[in-house]
Amino acid sequence: MRETGESMAINKSSEELISEVRQTNVYRDSISFWSLGQAGILFKGREEDGLLCIDPYLTSSIEEVNPETEFKRAFPPVLDPAMLQDLDGVLVTHGHDDHLDLSTIKEIARVSGSQFGIPAPLVPSVQEQLKNKDILSVKDGEVVRMRGFKVTPVPAAHTDYEKDSSGNHLFLGYLIEVNGIRIYHSGDTIVTSELIEKVKAFKPNVAFLPINGTDFFRTSRGIIGNMNSREAADFAAAVGVDLLVPIHYDLFPINRENPANFVDYLFHQYPYQKFHMMVPGERFIYHK
């Protein structure tokens, strides 16, 4: 059967957004997801699958801690983390503040019974903040389950593969299987031949890939880059993904990529590649 998608443009409050999440019904061979901005994605499967979130940055903690920072939000959080009482799992890809936001994580831990999947090298620092909470130490290739979500971590190169003294990767992406759908969320990474091989073998239906790229001037200011829009498109084609959803280009004006370049490159090089540009807070229902 041909795979299709349904999207819904939004301009809603936190209350309206969480109401939409709760009222959305997911059926066989489907997944519903919402953009939280930056790399944050909220997934909903069937009732027995539950709710899973990746890299939620739902505060303004970066600029509140350091008012002089370059990293100032272009738009407010789409959702109050205190509204995520129903969350079953949170996955964090790495320790940068826009991916591991302890203010968001602590609030989710306060209001929910969520599990927290944290890269092994970061577990001690997170454990200090989330005492007596269910923290999973996630490692390359070791499958974890968060309710109905089967999660396999894969290494990410941001912009190199980095390990701690125990050999555990600091940067991860996630291969996720739920309700007949295969999802790849890359976290922050560049393209490597090893990554292409692993993701291609997984045969993802949907891939969430960064497109903000990297350059000399950002790197010289300590801004670590990712694949750019062309590389994301080429990567999607190389691994055979059905639907490509770009991420990590919208929240911080000093670390953006014009998504028009992404669309233009797809139009000329891969005119049959399905993709969707998400508005922060938008719902997308993917089914096959």
Protein Blocks (a to p, Z undefined) as FASTA:
>chain_A
ZZddddddddddfklmmmmmmmpccdehiacdddebhjbccddddfknopadehiafbfk
lmmmmmmbmbdcfbdcfbdfklmmmpcbdcdfblcfklmcfklmmmmmmmmccdcdddfk
lmmmmmmmmghiacddddehiacdehjaccdddddddfbccddfkopafbdcddddeehi
acddebjadddfklmmmmmmnopabdcddfkbpafklmmnopacdddfklmmmmmmmnop
abdcdehklmpmklcccfklmmmmmmmmmmmbccddddehiacdddZZ
